[in-house]
Amino acid sequence: MRDRTLRWRATGIVALLLAILTLPVTALGSGNLLNNGDFTRGSGSSVDGWRSDAWVLTPDTTEYRWIAPHGTEPGEVEIFSHRDNDARWVQSLSLSAGWYHLSVEARTRKVLPFFTGASISVLEDSIISRDLRGDTDWTMLDLYLLVGPRGADIDVALRLGGYMNLTRGQAWFRRARVLKIEAPPQGARYVFDLAAIRKTEATGPIGHLWTLVATFLVLGAAAATGWRMMSEARVPQRSKVQTTKRA
């Protein structure tokens, strides 16, 4: 009987140790990477961990407001653009390689129907969720992002408007999340490869170094030839002198 009791105690201790060791890993993998993503901390137009930004920065164009949690309702942030603008609440993140799920709940009021409305996005070309326009109730907006093997720094934006899509109206956001995941679900619509997008956006000389040198030599020769032709054209022709014989 005593041996059986000792075996049960040993088994229980081992199980407890395994649970303690695996708990931090699970919590780390499922935690929200955004600072103050529930908007529990803020004051007036300032929200801890977030900054306001816009295409048009004049103070009478867009208002930014924090709504503190009350009762069972979470905190919120608001964007109210009185004039056409691309306005957003932004937070910068450094991400390691892998897949991420970016999400937020949003609602809108009197947002123009013909330009980009309220969304969650990464401030890179085309990385944006579906958007809300007109008058809407709370709706989940999300996207999936693949970060390359070297990791990346990104700016997460809770946004009203978009690049070349200035709009006006009101938008509210709550429960913002950035979670690291294994992979997007089958059939997910808004899926983006950050490394591929940045590679497409990269600008600069394309080709080998010798092609660049050859191009400069050809351009230099063409410029020298043009300069010589222009200089020759400026030299006045000598006038012909007519002589007459005296009788």
Secondary structure, DSSP 8 states (H G I E B T S, - for coil): -HHHHHHHHHHHHHHHHHHHHHHHHHHHHHS--STTTT--SEETTEETT-EEEESS--TTTEEEEEE--BTTB--EEEEEEEEEE-EEEEEEEEE-SEEEEEEEEEEEEEE-TTS--EEEEESSTT-B---B-EEEEEEEEEEEEEE-TT-EEEEEEEEESBTTB-EEEEEEEEEEEEEEES---TT-S-EEEHHHHHHHH--S--S-HHHHHHHHHHHHHHHHHHHHHHHHHHS------------
